[in-house]
Every structure is written in structure tokens, then in C-alpha cells.
Amino acid sequence: MSKTHSFLMLLGACLLGLSSVYGQNEFEAKQAIIDGVAAYRSGESGADSLFAQGESHPELGSLAAYNRGRSLMDQEEGLTDARKAFQRAIQDSGDSMMQADAWHNTGNSLLMEQDIDGAIESYKSALRAHPGHDAARYNLAYAMRMKDQEQEQEQDQEQDQEQEQEQEQDQEQEQDQEQEQEQEQEQEQDQEQEQEQEQEQEQDQDQEQDQEQNQDQEQEQESKDGEDGEGQPEEQPAPPQQVEGQISPEDMERILESLEREEGDIQAKLRREKGKGQKSKIEKDW
């Protein structure tokens, strides 16, 4: 409901009140409403307090409550009190148009606080009170569009969250797979190393066994040779072989013996000839 419409309602009520006889309190309440309208129009503070005083008027109390709600909506922290004032106006007034305006402004205050569901219900109540309330119908459609957009945003956020969760799960699975592969590779390497060590140990054992077998065979052969050699003459060492062009010791000894014999024969011959007084020429064959 526009400010002008509200003020016209207020002025109409005031005019009606002029034809009645009021007591002092009613007069003061009515005057407070008039002063509140003037303060609200001029933008002065304190209009809501003046309307609060006017709520005690028996006939104009619902109008004062409505005007108080409108003035409180202009304050940053007055929306809750504004809705309470609108509810008092709805309960005390029998005017369907005022009730529709009060519901409509209740919806506006809720929409300002981003309470879209509450605003939609308030606009619907305004239309139930007065189906021809165009502002309530327009704002209801606007709030419905906001709700649809909000739901779409929520769905988009949910989808984004689901995608993020899926991506995180995929990353975790990839990490798990990588870790499993690394563990498998480490296990394979460990197994290969163990196999190599086992092969080396087997080779070492085979070599040791071969060496032991060779030693046993040598010992058996030595013991066997020792048994076969008992009671048999020792083998004479082979004579040294004569090198071609070299005189052996035996030949040398025979030559010396031959020379000695020839020398002896010559000496004997010389003695015989000497005894005969003859000189003879000594000839040697060598």
C-alpha cells in the first residue's frame, strides 16, 4: 500500500473522528497520530513513537498500528517490530484492504531479510484478504521467481559439490591405485632380490659341495696310492737324458781310462827300449 493511500486512510479516519465526542485520552491519541503523519512526511525521527501512542485510540488504533509498521520498515533494525505492528493492525481492523496492505508489507519485510518462503505466504494472505491487490500479486510472482532461482542455484551448488566429491573420490582412488602399484613394485623388487640371494646362496652351496667332493676324491686317491705303494721297491730315478752334442759322464770316464791305459803302454815301451839302449820315436795316436 502506498504512503499516500495510508495517509488518506489516516486523514479520513481523522475526519470521521471530528464528528464524535472524545475524552482527553482519545484526543491525545488522535493528536499523536496526526503528529506522527506529519513527522513521517517530513522525514523526522520519532514517527513510530507517536503512532505507538495513537494505538490506544479505540477507533483509529489499527490505523496507528499499521502506520507504525510502515515507519519501522524504514529503520535498519525495525523489521521484526514492524511485522508485530502489522499483525496488530490485521487483528484489530475489519477493513479487508487494510488487512491486505498489512499482509503485503509483512511480505515485503520478510523478502528484505531473504525469507522467501515467509514472503510468499504473506503475499498469498494479502490476496486472500483482498484478491484485487495488484501489488501483492506482482510481488508474489517476483518471490516465486526468486524461489525458483534459489532452487536452481541450490541444485547447481549440489551438482558442483557432487562433482567435487566425485573428483576427490577419483583422486583418492588414483592415489590409492598409485600406492598399490608402488607397493606391488616394491614387493616384486623384494621378491627379485630374495630370489637373487637364494640363487647366490645355492651357487655358493654348490661350489662348497664341489670343493668338498674334490677334496674327498683327492684324499681317497692319496690313500689308495699309499696302499698300492706299500711293499714295492721305490722307483729308481730316471737317468738324465743326454743332450745332443754333449759327452755323457760315462763316455768321459771311458775316454780317460783309455788314455790312462795308452799312457801306461807307452811308458812300458819306453822302459824296454831304454833297457836295450835304443832310442825310438814316440808316436801318439791322440
C-alpha distance (Angstrom), angle and dihedral (degrees) to the residues before:
residue distance angle dihedral
M1 . . .
S2 3.83 . .
K3 3.78 123.8 .
T4 3.81 90.1 -116.7
H5 3.81 91.0 54.6
S6 3.80 90.7 49.0
F7 3.75 92.4 48.8
L8 3.80 91.7 47.8
M9 3.81 88.9 53.4
L10 3.78 88.8 49.4
L11 3.78 93.8 48.9
G12 3.82 91.4 46.4
A13 3.77 90.9 52.3
C14 3.77 90.3 48.3
L15 3.78 91.6 52.0
L16 3.76 90.4 50.5
G17 3.75 89.1 51.6
L18 3.78 92.3 56.6
S19 3.78 90.9 70.3
S20 3.80 92.2 55.8
V21 3.72 130.6 73.9
Y22 3.84 112.8 -119.3
G23 3.74 133.0 -174.5
Q24 3.77 123.9 -120.8
N25 3.84 94.2 -89.3
E26 3.75 92.9 49.7
F27 3.76 90.2 48.7
E28 3.80 91.7 51.3
A29 3.82 91.3 47.9
K30 3.78 90.2 50.2
Q31 3.79 91.4 47.8
A32 3.80 90.2 49.9
I33 3.79 89.6 55.3
I34 3.80 91.4 50.2
D35 3.82 91.3 48.1
G36 3.80 89.9 47.2
V37 3.80 91.5 54.7
A38 3.81 90.4 50.1
A39 3.81 92.2 48.4
Y40 3.79 92.2 47.6
R41 3.82 92.4 49.5
S42 3.80 92.3 50.0
G43 3.81 92.5 45.2
E44 3.78 93.4 -117.9
S45 3.80 121.3 150.5
G46 3.78 123.1 -111.1
A47 3.81 97.7 51.9
D48 3.80 91.8 121.1
S49 3.83 90.8 54.4
L50 3.78 91.8 51.4
F51 3.81 91.0 49.7
A52 3.80 88.8 49.3
Q53 3.83 88.4 58.2
G54 3.79 90.0 47.9
E55 3.83 91.9 56.8
S56 3.81 88.2 79.4
H57 3.80 90.1 68.9
P58 3.82 108.5 108.9
E59 3.79 95.3 -139.4
L60 3.81 104.3 24.2
G61 3.81 97.1 39.4
S62 3.82 94.8 101.9
L63 3.82 90.6 49.2
A64 3.81 90.4 49.2
A65 3.83 89.8 50.1
Y66 3.80 91.1 50.9
N67 3.82 92.3 47.8
R68 3.79 89.8 48.2
G69 3.80 89.7 53.7
R70 3.80 90.8 51.2
S71 3.80 92.2 50.7
L72 3.82 92.5 47.3
M73 3.83 91.4 53.5
D74 3.80 88.3 67.0
Q75 3.80 90.2 60.9
E76 3.80 121.1 85.1
E77 3.79 95.5 -130.2
G78 3.80 99.6 28.8
L79 3.82 102.2 87.0
T80 3.80 96.0 98.7
D81 3.82 92.6 48.8
A82 3.81 89.0 44.5
R83 3.81 91.2 57.5
K84 3.82 90.6 49.1
A85 3.82 89.8 52.7
F86 3.83 90.8 49.3
Q87 3.80 90.3 51.7
R88 3.82 90.6 52.9
A89 3.79 89.3 50.2
I90 3.84 91.0 50.8
Q91 3.82 92.6 49.6
D92 3.82 96.5 45.2
S93 3.80 99.5 40.3
G94 3.77 126.8 79.4
D95 3.79 91.9 -168.4
S96 3.84 109.5 108.0
M97 3.79 92.0 -158.7
M98 3.81 92.0 54.7
Q99 3.79 89.7 46.5
A100 3.82 90.3 51.0
D101 3.83 90.5 48.8
A102 3.80 90.6 49.5
W103 3.81 91.7 50.4
H104 3.79 91.0 45.3
N105 3.81 92.7 53.1
T106 3.79 90.0 45.0
G107 3.79 87.4 57.2
N108 3.79 90.9 48.3
S109 3.81 91.7 52.7
L110 3.81 90.7 50.2
L111 3.80 91.7 48.0
M112 3.81 88.6 52.9
E113 3.80 87.3 58.5
Q114 3.82 91.8 48.3
D115 3.81 91.2 -111.2
I116 3.80 93.3 140.8
D117 3.81 97.0 167.3
G118 3.83 91.8 50.9
A119 3.80 90.8 47.3
I120 3.83 91.8 51.4
E121 3.81 91.7 52.5
S122 3.81 91.1 48.1
Y123 3.82 92.0 51.1
K124 3.78 89.7 49.6
S125 3.82 89.7 51.6
A126 3.81 89.2 51.4
L127 3.81 90.5 53.8
R128 3.79 91.1 47.1
A129 3.81 89.4 53.5
H130 3.80 92.2 45.9
P131 3.84 116.9 5.7
G132 3.79 91.8 -165.8
H133 3.81 94.3 62.3
D134 3.81 99.7 124.5
A135 3.82 96.4 -175.6
A136 3.83 91.0 54.2
R137 3.80 90.6 48.6
Y138 3.80 92.2 49.6
N139 3.81 94.2 46.6
L140 3.81 90.8 46.1
A141 3.82 89.8 57.3
Y142 3.79 89.8 45.9
A143 3.82 91.8 50.9
M144 3.81 90.6 47.4
R145 3.81 90.2 54.2
M146 3.79 89.7 48.8
K147 3.78 89.7 51.7
D148 3.80 91.4 50.6
Q149 3.80 90.3 49.6
E150 3.77 90.2 47.3
Q151 3.79 91.0 51.3
E152 3.80 90.6 48.0
Q153 3.78 90.1 50.3
E154 3.78 90.3 48.5
Q155 3.78 90.0 49.6
D156 3.79 90.5 48.2
Q157 3.79 90.1 48.7
E158 3.78 90.6 48.4
Q159 3.79 90.3 49.4
D160 3.80 90.2 47.7
Q161 3.79 90.2 49.3
E162 3.79 90.8 47.7
Q163 3.80 90.5 49.6
E164 3.79 90.5 48.0
Q165 3.78 90.3 48.9
E166 3.79 90.4 48.2
Q167 3.78 90.5 48.9
E168 3.79 90.6 48.5
Q169 3.79 90.1 48.4
D170 3.81 90.6 48.1
Q171 3.79 90.3 49.5
E172 3.80 90.8 48.0
Q173 3.79 90.4 49.0
E174 3.80 90.8 48.8
Q175 3.78 90.2 49.1
D176 3.79 90.5 47.9
Q177 3.80 90.6 49.2
E178 3.79 91.3 48.3
Q179 3.78 90.3 49.5
E180 3.79 90.7 48.3
Q181 3.80 90.7 49.4
E182 3.79 90.8 48.6
Q183 3.79 90.4 49.0
E184 3.80 90.6 48.2
Q185 3.80 90.8 49.5
E186 3.79 90.7 48.7
Q187 3.79 90.3 48.9
E188 3.81 90.8 49.1
Q189 3.79 90.6 49.4
D190 3.79 90.4 48.4
Q191 3.79 90.2 49.3
E192 3.81 91.5 48.8
Q193 3.78 90.5 49.7
E194 3.79 90.7 48.7
Q195 3.80 90.5 49.1
E196 3.80 91.1 49.3
Q197 3.78 90.5 49.1
E198 3.78 90.8 48.4
Q199 3.83 90.7 49.6
E200 3.79 90.8 48.9
Q201 3.78 90.6 49.0
E202 3.80 90.4 48.8
Q203 3.81 91.1 49.4
D204 3.80 90.4 48.5
Q205 3.79 90.2 49.2
D206 3.82 91.0 48.2
Q207 3.80 90.8 50.5
E208 3.79 91.4 48.6
Q209 3.78 90.7 48.9
D210 3.82 90.7 48.9
Q211 3.78 91.0 49.6
E212 3.79 91.4 48.5
Q213 3.79 91.0 48.4
N214 3.81 91.3 49.7
Q215 3.76 91.0 48.7
D216 3.80 91.0 49.1
Q217 3.80 90.9 48.8
E218 3.80 92.0 49.3
Q219 3.78 91.3 48.6
E220 3.80 91.2 48.7
Q221 3.82 91.1 48.8
E222 3.80 91.8 48.9
S223 3.77 92.7 48.6
K224 3.81 90.1 46.5
D225 3.82 91.9 49.8
G226 3.79 89.4 49.3
E227 3.78 92.0 53.6
D228 3.85 92.8 47.7
G229 3.84 92.5 50.6
E230 3.82 97.1 54.1
G231 3.94 113.4 110.3
Q232 3.81 95.2 9.4
P233 3.85 123.3 111.9
E234 3.63 115.3 -103.5
E235 3.73 113.5 -104.0
Q236 3.79 114.2 -103.1
P237 3.67 114.2 -120.4
A238 3.79 111.8 -103.5
P239 3.78 115.0 -104.5
P240 3.69 115.3 -104.8
Q241 3.74 112.9 -92.9
Q242 3.82 117.6 -115.3
V243 3.72 115.9 -116.1
E244 3.79 114.4 -133.5
G245 3.87 111.3 -96.3
Q246 3.84 93.4 17.7
I247 3.95 123.5 110.9
S248 3.73 111.4 -125.8
P249 3.84 119.4 -131.4
E250 3.83 90.6 -110.7
D251 3.85 92.2 54.8
M252 3.77 90.2 46.5
E253 3.80 90.7 52.5
R254 3.81 92.2 49.2
I255 3.79 92.1 49.7
L256 3.81 91.2 51.4
E257 3.80 91.5 49.2
S258 3.81 90.3 50.2
L259 3.79 91.6 50.3
E260 3.76 91.6 49.0
R261 3.79 91.4 51.9
E262 3.80 92.7 48.4
E263 3.81 89.5 48.1
G264 3.79 89.2 52.2
D265 3.80 92.0 49.8
I266 3.77 92.1 50.5
Q267 3.77 93.0 49.9
A268 3.80 91.2 49.6
K269 3.78 90.5 49.7
L270 3.76 91.8 50.4
R271 3.72 91.8 51.5
R272 3.76 91.8 51.6
E273 3.75 93.6 50.0
K274 3.73 92.0 46.0
G275 3.69 89.0 54.8
K276 3.78 89.5 54.5
G277 3.81 92.1 49.1
Q278 3.78 94.1 -118.3
K279 3.64 129.2 127.4
S280 3.64 119.1 -142.3
K281 3.72 133.0 -177.0
I282 3.67 113.9 -107.7
E283 3.73 114.1 -135.7
K284 3.67 125.2 -173.4
D285 3.75 127.2 -159.6
W286 3.73 94.6 -147.9
